[in-house]
Amino acid sequence: MFAAITQTDNKELYEHFMSHLPEMSKEAVISYYEAMMQRPDRVEVLRKIKVPVLFVYGKQDEIIPLNKTIEQASIPSISSVNILKKSGHLGMIEEPEAANKAIEDFLSDI
């Protein structure tokens, strides 16, 4: 879930996060993934929404490729996209200042 650059350039963050994974039981991990697979499709919400939507993506995301997420950003009638260059799937952890700035800028604009 982390970008390769985070794993090498921010070893402390990466190792801290990874050190807490053993605390999760096997059952909890299985339940998490089952819930993710069974969650309902919310594309209709994006199609119908009448307010601006912010998408914050990690350029290095290997779980959901950037080209797929960009397609999703075109669904709402009004959307903004912010791409965190040094993040994978966990941009809010990998680049918290940049993620917060993206949100603050978006809120200022609307």
C-alpha positions in Angstrom: 0.0 0.0 0.0 3.0 2.3 0.5 4.9 3.8 -2.5 8.4 2.3 -2.9 9.9 5.7 -2.2 8.2 5.8 1.2 9.6 2.4 2.1 13.1 3.6 1.4 13.0 7.4 2.1 10.7 7.2 5.1 11.7 3.9 6.7 10.6 5.1 10.2 7.0 5.7 9.1 6.9 2.5 7.0 8.4 0.3 9.8 6.1 1.9 12.4 3.0 1.1 10.3 4.2 -2.4 9.5 5.1 -3.1 13.1 1.4 -2.7 14.1 0.2 -5.2 11.5 0.9 -8.3 13.6 -1.7 -6.9 16.1 -4.4 -7.6 13.6 -5.9 -11.0 13.9 -6.2 -13.2 10.9 -10.0 -13.1 11.3 -10.0 -9.2 11.3 -7.9 -9.1 8.0 -10.3 -11.6 6.4 -13.3 -9.7 7.5 -11.8 -6.5 6.2 -11.2 -7.9 2.7 -14.6 -9.6 2.6 -16.3 -6.3 3.5 -14.3 -4.4 0.8 -15.2 -7.0 -1.8 -18.9 -6.9 -0.9 -19.4 -3.2 -0.5 -22.0 -1.7 -2.9 -21.1 0.2 -6.0 -21.5 3.9 -5.4 -20.9 5.1 -9.0 -24.5 6.3 -9.1 -23.8 8.7 -6.2 -20.9 10.2 -8.2 -23.2 10.5 -11.3 -26.0 12.3 -9.4 -24.0 14.5 -7.0 -24.5 18.2 -7.6 -21.7 19.5 -5.4 -17.9 19.6 -6.2 -16.0 16.4 -5.4 -12.3 16.2 -4.5 -10.2 13.2 -5.6 -6.8 12.8 -4.0 -4.7 10.1 -5.6 -1.2 8.6 -5.1 0.8 8.6 -8.3 2.7 5.5 -7.0 -0.5 3.6 -6.1 -0.1 -0.1 -7.0 -3.5 -1.1 -5.7 -5.6 1.1 -7.9 -3.7 2.3 -10.9 -3.8 6.0 -11.6 -5.5 5.6 -15.0 -8.4 3.8 -13.4 -8.8 6.4 -10.7 -8.7 9.3 -13.2 -11.6 7.6 -15.0 -13.6 7.8 -11.8 -12.9 11.5 -11.4 -14.6 12.2 -14.7 -18.0 10.8 -13.4 -19.2 13.8 -11.2 -20.2 16.9 -13.1 -17.8 19.0 -11.0 -14.6 17.5 -9.7 -11.1 18.4 -8.7 -8.1 16.0 -8.9 -5.0 16.2 -6.8 -2.2 13.7 -7.4 0.3 13.1 -4.6 3.6 12.4 -6.4 5.4 10.5 -3.6 2.4 8.4 -2.4 1.0 5.0 -3.0 -2.5 4.1 -1.7 -1.9 5.8 1.7 -1.3 9.4 0.7 -2.9 10.7 3.9 -0.1 8.9 5.8 2.7 9.2 3.3 2.3 12.9 2.5 0.0 14.3 5.2 0.9 17.9 4.6 0.3 17.7 0.8 -3.0 15.8 1.4 -4.2 18.4 3.9 -3.2 21.2 1.6 -5.2 19.6 -1.2 -8.3 19.5 1.0 -7.8 23.0 2.3 -7.3 24.4 -1.2 -10.4 22.6 -2.4 -12.5 23.9 0.4 -11.2 27.4 -0.2 -12.1 27.2 -3.8 -15.7 26.1 -3.2 
